[in-house]
Amino acid sequence: MSTITIQVENNSVLNGLKKILSVMEGVTIISSKKSVTDQDRLNATSLKAIKDVKAGKTHKASSADDLLNQCLY
């Protein structure tokens, strides 16, 4: 027995694909699940923070006191 995982990008073809596979002898659909993306899990603030870090928009502090001084002044 072999197992194949198929990732479907276009959900409009999913029902047709399931129908085709279900009538094939010896083929069983084990499970179908929607993959979770960052857009699904994270709110807008978190996504912006990730984007800022990737763009290098960060601050560095040498100590906790230095961090507080940067934030307060």
NORSULDA-V984462 format. One record per backbone hydrogen bond with DSSP energy under -0.5 kcal/mol. CO is the residue of the C=O (numbers start at 1). NH is the residue of the N-H. E is the energy in kcal/mol with one decimal. If there is no record, write none. Layout:
<<CO & NH & E> <CO & NH & E>>
This chain:
<<6 & 8 & -0.6> <7 & 9 & -0.7> <9 & 11 & -0.8> <10 & 13 & -1.8> <11 & 14 & -1.0> <11 & 15 & -0.5> <13 & 17 & -2.4> <14 & 18 & -2.4> <15 & 19 & -2.1> <16 & 20 & -2.3> <17 & 21 & -2.5> <18 & 22 & -2.2> <19 & 23 & -1.1> <20 & 23 & -0.6> <21 & 24 & -0.8> <24 & 27 & -1.6> <28 & 30 & -0.7> <35 & 37 & -0.5> <37 & 40 & -0.7> <37 & 41 & -1.7> <38 & 42 & -2.9> <43 & 47 & -2.3> <44 & 48 & -2.2> <45 & 49 & -2.1> <46 & 50 & -2.3> <47 & 51 & -2.1> <48 & 52 & -2.6> <49 & 53 & -2.3> <50 & 54 & -2.3> <51 & 55 & -1.6> <52 & 57 & -2.8> <53 & 56 & -1.4> <56 & 58 & -1.9> <63 & 67 & -2.2> <64 & 68 & -2.5> <65 & 69 & -2.6> <66 & 70 & -2.1> <67 & 71 & -2.1> <68 & 72 & -2.6> <69 & 73 & -2.0>>
